[in-house]
Amino acid sequence: QVQLEEAGGGLVQVGGSLRLSCAASGRTFSTFAMGWFRRPPGKGSEFVGSIIWMDGSTYYANAVKGRFAISRDKAKNTMYLQMNSLKPEDTAVYYCATQEESTDAFGSWGQGTQVTVSS
């Protein structure tokens, strides 16, 4: 229902910063929340953080608390992930997703953007 496109990934040194964006299009009016997930090499998907679209409340995985921050620009239907103090374990393909009203899971996913943190 919602189309998502991530951008901003790249190669960064340990301790560096990177900002990812996720632009949404389509039926965005029904979005309840948007979230960031990541898949490290050879591992399963893990939750990074999310934001409630209406009020901006954010939630973070313990692994990124204090280092990552999620924000959104409602007018642009865009969510951002500011990543600071990056660690090698942050290396992953980062995906954004949307949770629509009346659903209990994230149902729309972007194609992902690679983040590589060099050690």
N, CA and C atoms as an extended XYZ file, in Angstrom:
357
Properties=species:S:1:pos:R:3:atomname:S:1:resname:S:1:resid:I:1 pbc="F F F"
N         0.826       -1.200        0.000 N   GLN     1
C         0.000        0.000        0.000 CA  GLN     1
C         0.865        1.257        0.000 C   GLN     1
N         1.873        1.267        0.838 N   VAL     2
C         2.794        2.385        0.926 CA  VAL     2
C         4.115        1.977        0.285 C   VAL     2
N         4.624        2.836       -0.554 N   GLN     3
C         5.923        2.605       -1.167 CA  GLN     3
C         6.981        3.399       -0.412 C   GLN     3
N         8.093        2.750       -0.141 N   LEU     4
C         9.142        3.356        0.657 CA  LEU     4
C        10.474        3.283       -0.061 C   LEU     4
N        11.254        4.320        0.112 N   GLU     5
C        12.571        4.354       -0.491 CA  GLU     5
C        13.580        4.899        0.506 C   GLU     5
N        14.540        4.059        0.877 N   GLU     6
C        15.602        4.471        1.786 CA  GLU     6
C        16.749        5.098        1.002 C   GLU     6
N        17.460        5.972        1.670 N   ALA     7
C        18.630        6.591        1.075 CA  ALA     7
C        19.578        7.021        2.184 C   ALA     7
N        20.818        7.241        1.829 N   GLY     8
C        21.779        7.781        2.767 CA  GLY     8
C        22.804        6.805        3.293 C   GLY     8
N        22.700        5.546        2.921 N   GLY     9
C        23.672        4.577        3.386 CA  GLY     9
C        25.036        4.815        2.770 C   GLY     9
N        26.025        4.164        3.337 N   GLY    10
C        27.372        4.305        2.833 CA  GLY    10
C        28.372        3.682        3.765 C   GLY    10
N        29.620        3.976        3.508 N   LEU    11
C        30.723        3.473        4.314 CA  LEU    11
C        31.202        4.579        5.232 C   LEU    11
N        31.291        4.280        6.504 N   VAL    12
C        31.706        5.275        7.483 CA  VAL    12
C        32.652        4.633        8.484 C   VAL    12
N        33.545        5.418        9.034 N   GLN    13
C        34.478        4.913       10.024 CA  GLN    13
C        33.820        4.790       11.394 C   GLN    13
N        34.408        3.948       12.212 N   VAL    14
C        33.947        3.809       13.588 CA  VAL    14
C        33.913        5.183       14.250 C   VAL    14
N        32.819        5.464       14.930 N   GLY    15
C        32.656        6.746       15.590 CA  GLY    15
C        32.047        7.820       14.726 C   GLY    15
N        31.869        7.528       13.462 N   GLY    16
C        31.307        8.500       12.551 CA  GLY    16
C        29.799        8.577       12.627 C   GLY    16
N        29.248        9.404       11.769 N   SER    17
C        27.811        9.628       11.738 CA  SER    17
C        27.269        9.475       10.334 C   SER    17
N        25.998        9.160       10.275 N   LEU    18
C        25.324        8.992        9.007 CA  LEU    18
C        23.845        9.266        9.231 C   LEU    18
N        23.204        9.834        8.244 N   ARG    19
C        21.772       10.062        8.342 CA  ARG    19
C        21.056        9.372        7.195 C   ARG    19
N        20.145        8.501        7.549 N   LEU    20
C        19.337        7.798        6.572 CA  LEU    20
C        17.985        8.476        6.439 C   LEU    20
N        17.408        8.369        5.275 N   SER    21
C        16.073        8.887        5.062 CA  SER    21
C        15.200        7.808        4.467 C   SER    21
N        13.931        7.941        4.699 N   CYS    22
C        12.948        7.014        4.162 CA  CYS    22
C        11.762        7.827        3.684 C   CYS    22
N        11.610        7.896        2.393 N   ALA    23
C        10.521        8.663        1.798 CA  ALA    23
C         9.362        7.740        1.471 C   ALA    23
N         8.192        8.122        1.904 N   ALA    24
C         6.995        7.321        1.696 CA  ALA    24
C         6.100        7.953        0.650 C   ALA    24
N         5.482        7.120       -0.129 N   SER    25
C         4.516        7.574       -1.115 CA  SER    25
C         3.391        6.565       -1.194 C   SER    25
N         2.307        6.967       -1.797 N   GLY    26
C         1.157        6.099       -1.886 CA  GLY    26
C         0.113        6.469       -0.843 C   GLY    26
N        -0.462        5.450       -0.222 N   ARG    27
C        -1.521        5.662        0.757 CA  ARG    27
C        -0.945        5.984        2.130 C   ARG    27
N        -0.249        7.092        2.216 N   THR    28
C         0.421        7.458        3.456 CA  THR    28
C        -0.532        8.010        4.513 C   THR    28
N        -1.732        8.334        4.120 N   PHE    29
C        -2.678        8.914        5.068 CA  PHE    29
C        -3.055        7.943        6.174 C   PHE    29
N        -2.897        6.666        5.944 N   SER    30
C        -3.285        5.655        6.919 CA  SER    30
C        -2.119        5.160        7.775 C   SER    30
N        -0.973        5.796        7.669 N   THR    31
C         0.203        5.365        8.411 CA  THR    31
C         0.050        5.634        9.904 C   THR    31
N         0.258        4.597       10.703 N   PHE    32
C         0.236        4.733       12.152 CA  PHE    32
C         1.647        4.964       12.687 C   PHE    32
N         2.586        4.218       12.169 N   ALA    33
C         3.962        4.345       12.616 CA  ALA    33
C         4.915        3.993       11.491 C   ALA    33
N         6.111        4.492       11.611 N   MET    34
C         7.177        4.099       10.709 CA  MET    34
C         8.340        3.615       11.550 C   MET    34
N         9.045        2.652       11.035 N   GLY    35
C        10.135        2.083       11.806 CA  GLY    35
C        11.357        1.768       10.973 C   GLY    35
N        12.458        1.631       11.677 N   TRP    36
C        13.710        1.218       11.069 CA  TRP    36
C        14.089       -0.162       11.574 C   TRP    36
N        14.494       -1.006       10.661 N   PHE    37
C        14.995       -2.332       10.964 CA  PHE    37
C        16.330       -2.506       10.264 C   PHE    37
N        17.087       -3.471       10.703 N   ARG    38
C        18.346       -3.727       10.029 CA  ARG    38
C        18.649       -5.212       10.019 C   ARG    38
N        19.390       -5.623        9.000 N   ARG    39
C        19.799       -6.999        8.868 CA  ARG    39
C        21.323       -7.044        8.721 C   ARG    39
N        22.022       -7.395        9.803 N   PRO    40
C        23.469       -7.536        9.712 CA  PRO    40
C        23.826       -8.710        8.804 C   PRO    40
N        25.030       -8.733        8.274 N   PRO    41
C        25.429       -9.849        7.408 CA  PRO    41
C        25.270      -11.187        8.111 C   PRO    41
N        24.580      -12.112        7.463 N   GLY    42
C        24.411      -13.447        7.993 CA  GLY    42
C        23.472      -13.564        9.177 C   GLY    42
N        22.776      -12.511        9.498 N   LYS    43
C        21.872      -12.540       10.639 CA  LYS    43
C        20.457      -12.160       10.230 C   LYS    43
N        19.552      -12.342       11.149 N   GLY    44
C        18.171      -12.007       10.897 CA  GLY    44
C        17.889      -10.528       11.115 C   GLY    44
N        16.697      -10.157       10.775 N   SER    45
C        16.278       -8.775       10.930 CA  SER    45
C        16.132       -8.412       12.401 C   SER    45
N        16.502       -7.201       12.738 N   GLU    46
C        16.348       -6.726       14.093 CA  GLU    46
C        15.761       -5.325       14.098 C   GLU    46
N        15.002       -5.062       15.111 N   PHE    47
C        14.359       -3.770       15.274 CA  PHE    47
C        15.371       -2.722       15.698 C   PHE    47
N        15.309       -1.559       15.075 N   VAL    48
C        16.184       -0.450       15.422 CA  VAL    48
C        15.420        0.605       16.218 C   VAL    48
N        14.325        1.047       15.663 N   GLY    49
C        13.523        2.057       16.329 CA  GLY    49
C        12.304        2.390       15.500 C   GLY    49
N        11.408        3.135       16.089 N   SER    50
C        10.191        3.502       15.386 CA  SER    50
C         9.680        4.839       15.886 C   SER    50
N         8.769        5.392       15.131 N   ILE    51
C         8.172        6.663       15.493 CA  ILE    51
C         6.681        6.613       15.199 C   ILE    51
N         5.893        7.063       16.158 N   ILE    52
C         4.462        7.178       15.938 CA  ILE    52
C         4.235        8.414       15.089 C   ILE    52
N         3.600        8.209       13.960 N   TRP    53
C         3.516        9.286       12.994 CA  TRP    53
C         2.769       10.509       13.494 C   TRP    53
N         1.718       10.291       14.238 N   MET    54
C         0.885       11.399       14.664 CA  MET    54
C         1.559       12.299       15.691 C   MET    54
N         2.114       11.716       16.739 N   ASP    55
C         2.641       12.533       17.824 CA  ASP    55
C         4.161       12.559       17.938 C   ASP    55
N         4.845       11.777       17.129 N   GLY    56
C         6.293       11.802       17.127 CA  GLY    56
C         6.967       11.001       18.220 C   GLY    56
N         6.226       10.239       18.988 N   SER    57
C         6.823        9.406       20.025 CA  SER    57
C         7.767        8.399       19.393 C   SER    57
N         8.908        8.221       20.008 N   THR    58
C         9.914        7.326       19.453 CA  THR    58
C        10.241        6.189       20.400 C   THR    58
N        10.706        5.092       19.818 N   TYR    59
C        11.084        3.897       20.551 CA  TYR    59
C        12.363        3.368       19.926 C   TYR    59
N        13.263        2.889       20.777 N   TYR    60
C        14.555        2.446       20.292 CA  TYR    60
C        14.959        1.120       20.904 C   TYR    60
N        15.673        0.351       20.127 N   ALA    61
C        16.302       -0.842       20.656 CA  ALA    61
C        17.435       -0.423       21.580 C   ALA    61
N        17.692       -1.243       22.587 N   ASN    62
C        18.742       -0.915       23.546 CA  ASN    62
C        20.103       -0.713       22.882 C   ASN    62
N        20.353       -1.441       21.828 N   ALA    63
C        21.651       -1.378       21.178 CA  ALA    63
C        21.959       -0.021       20.562 C   ALA    63
N        20.926        0.765       20.300 N   VAL    64
C        21.148        2.047       19.633 CA  VAL    64
C        20.742        3.237       20.478 C   VAL    64
N        20.196        3.003       21.648 N   LYS    65
C        19.777        4.103       22.509 CA  LYS    65
C        20.954        5.019       22.830 C   LYS    65
N        20.706        6.303       22.718 N   GLY    66
C        21.738        7.282       22.999 CA  GLY    66
C        22.625        7.593       21.820 C   GLY    66
N        22.531        6.786       20.768 N   ARG    67
C        23.359        6.998       19.587 CA  ARG    67
C        22.540        7.325       18.348 C   ARG    67
N        21.379        6.719       18.240 N   PHE    68
C        20.515        6.920       17.078 CA  PHE    68
C        19.312        7.760       17.475 C   PHE    68
N        18.796        8.511       16.528 N   ALA    69
C        17.606        9.306       16.763 CA  ALA    69
C        16.726        9.294       15.521 C   ALA    69
N        15.462        9.042       15.737 N   ILE    70
C        14.495        9.021       14.649 CA  ILE    70
C        13.679       10.302       14.670 C   ILE    70
N        13.464       10.853       13.513 N   SER    71
C        12.619       12.024       13.372 CA  SER    71
C        11.802       11.872       12.104 C   SER    71
N        10.819       12.741       11.939 N   ARG    72
C        10.047       12.688       10.717 CA  ARG    72
C         9.631       14.082       10.298 C   ARG    72
N         9.466       14.248        9.017 N   ASP    73
C         8.941       15.457        8.425 CA  ASP    73
C         7.594       15.079        7.843 C   ASP    73
N         6.551       15.413        8.554 N   LYS    74
C         5.224       15.004        8.146 CA  LYS    74
C         4.828       15.584        6.786 C   LYS    74
N         5.228       16.811        6.521 N   ALA    75
C         4.891       17.445        5.253 CA  ALA    75
C         5.537       16.730        4.075 C   ALA    75
N         6.695       16.140        4.306 N   LYS    76
C         7.418       15.452        3.246 CA  LYS    76
C         7.210       13.948        3.266 C   LYS    76
N         6.432       13.461        4.227 N   ASN    77
C         6.223       12.026        4.389 CA  ASN    77
C         7.557       11.278        4.433 C   ASN    77
N         8.462       11.828        5.195 N   THR    78
C         9.808       11.290        5.256 CA  THR    78
C        10.234       11.073        6.698 C   THR    78
N        10.853        9.939        6.940 N   MET    79
C        11.412        9.606        8.240 CA  MET    79
C        12.922        9.571        8.118 C   MET    79
N        13.580        9.968        9.188 N   TYR    80
C        15.029       10.010        9.195 CA  TYR    80
C        15.582        9.176       10.341 C   TYR    80
N        16.771        8.685       10.133 N   LEU    81
C        17.501        7.991       11.182 CA  LEU    81
C        18.883        8.611       11.265 C   LEU    81
N        19.099        9.389       12.305 N   GLN    82
C        20.410        9.974       12.544 CA  GLN    82
C        21.218        8.989       13.367 C   GLN    82
N        22.327        8.558       12.826 N   MET    83
C        23.168        7.566       13.480 CA  MET    83
C        24.494        8.212       13.853 C   MET    83
N        24.793        8.213       15.126 N   ASN    84
C        26.030        8.778       15.629 CA  ASN    84
C        26.825        7.712       16.363 C   ASN    84
N        28.085        7.992       16.571 N   SER    85
C        28.973        7.071       17.288 CA  SER    85
C        28.846        5.658       16.753 C   SER    85
N        28.927        5.533       15.460 N   LEU    86
C        28.704        4.251       14.812 CA  LEU    86
C        29.757        3.221       15.197 C   LEU    86
N        29.296        1.997       15.331 N   LYS    87
C        30.129        0.872       15.713 CA  LYS    87
C        30.124       -0.167       14.601 C   LYS    87
N        31.124       -1.029       14.571 N   PRO    88
C        31.137       -2.081       13.548 CA  PRO    88
C        29.876       -2.932       13.557 C   PRO    88
N        29.319       -3.180       14.723 N   GLU    89
C        28.111       -3.988       14.811 CA  GLU    89
C        26.876       -3.303       14.243 C   GLU    89
N        26.998       -2.034       13.885 N   ASP    90
C        25.905       -1.341       13.221 CA  ASP    90
C        25.869       -1.645       11.729 C   ASP    90
N        26.895       -2.303       11.233 N   THR    91
C        26.939       -2.663        9.823 CA  THR    91
C        25.760       -3.566        9.481 C   THR    91
N        24.977       -3.151        8.514 N   ALA    92
C        23.780       -3.895        8.146 CA  ALA    92
C        23.110       -3.218        6.968 C   ALA    92
N        22.167       -3.923        6.401 N   VAL    93
C        21.247       -3.294        5.467 CA  VAL    93
C        20.108       -2.738        6.297 C   VAL    93
N        19.863       -1.466        6.164 N   TYR    94
C        18.825       -0.809        6.937 CA  TYR    94
C        17.563       -0.658        6.103 C   TYR    94
N        16.463       -1.046        6.685 N   TYR    95
C        15.170       -0.994        6.020 CA  TYR    95
C        14.212       -0.113        6.800 C   TYR    95
N        13.389        0.609        6.092 N   CYS    96
C        12.306        1.309        6.754 CA  CYS    96
C        11.007        0.588        6.445 C   CYS    96
N        10.047        0.768        7.304 N   ALA    97
C         8.775        0.086        7.162 CA  ALA    97
C         7.671        0.941        7.754 C   ALA    97
N         6.459        0.667        7.329 N   THR    98
C         5.303        1.376        7.859 CA  THR    98
C         4.320        0.398        8.467 C   THR    98
N         3.689        0.842        9.518 N   GLN    99
C         2.596        0.120       10.124 CA  GLN    99
C         1.347        0.950        9.886 C   GLN    99
N         0.396        0.371        9.209 N   GLU   100
C        -0.824        1.084        8.902 CA  GLU   100
C        -1.857        0.906       10.003 C   GLU   100
N        -2.807        1.810       10.030 N   GLU   101
C        -3.894        1.706       10.985 CA  GLU   101
C        -4.594        0.361       10.836 C   GLU   101
N        -5.020       -0.180       11.961 N   SER   102
C        -5.745       -1.450       12.020 CA  SER   102
C        -4.874       -2.666       11.725 C   SER   102
N        -3.572       -2.495       11.737 N   THR   103
C        -2.669       -3.620       11.569 CA  THR   103
C        -1.801       -3.753       12.809 C   THR   103
N        -1.312       -4.965       13.044 N   ASP   104
C        -0.495       -5.226       14.223 CA  ASP   104
C         0.962       -5.490       13.875 C   ASP   104
N         1.341       -5.161       12.660 N   ALA   105
C         2.714       -5.391       12.229 CA  ALA   105
C         3.078       -4.405       11.132 C   ALA   105
N         4.364       -4.300       10.899 N   PHE   106
C         4.846       -3.489        9.788 CA  PHE   106
C         4.615       -4.257        8.501 C   PHE   106
N         3.898       -3.642        7.569 N   GLY   107
C         3.494       -4.344        6.370 CA  GLY   107
C         4.127       -3.887        5.079 C   GLY   107
N         4.593       -2.659        5.016 N   SER   108
C         5.234       -2.133        3.823 CA  SER   108
C         6.701       -1.883        4.114 C   SER   108
N         7.550       -2.301        3.191 N   TRP   109
C         8.988       -2.235        3.400 CA  TRP   109
C         9.695       -1.591        2.227 C   TRP   109
N        10.767       -0.903        2.523 N   GLY   110
C        11.608       -0.350        1.481 CA  GLY   110
C        12.602       -1.379        0.988 C   GLY   110
N        13.421       -0.974        0.049 N   GLN   111
C        14.382       -1.896       -0.554 CA  GLN   111
C        15.657       -2.041        0.261 C   GLN   111
N        15.883       -1.125        1.171 N   GLY   112
C        17.050       -1.183        2.031 CA  GLY   112
C        18.205       -0.344        1.529 C   GLY   112
N        19.035        0.077        2.457 N   THR   113
C        20.243        0.811        2.117 CA  THR   113
C        21.379        0.288        2.987 C   THR   113
N        22.512        0.050        2.376 N   GLN   114
C        23.640       -0.559        3.069 CA  GLN   114
C        24.397        0.460        3.899 C   GLN   114
N        24.647        0.102        5.142 N   VAL   115
C        25.494        0.889        6.027 CA  VAL   115
C        26.657        0.006        6.447 C   VAL   115
N        27.852        0.455        6.174 N   THR   116
C        29.039       -0.289        6.540 CA  THR   116
C        29.923        0.575        7.425 C   THR   116
N        30.223        0.068        8.600 N   VAL   117
C        31.069        0.782        9.551 CA  VAL   117
C        32.399        0.055        9.622 C   VAL   117
N        33.427        0.716        9.209 N   SER   118
C        34.746        0.107        9.161 CA  SER   118
C        35.395        0.107       10.535 C   SER   118
N        36.045       -0.992       10.857 N   SER   119
C        36.704       -1.133       12.143 CA  SER   119
C        38.184       -0.805       12.043 C   SER   119
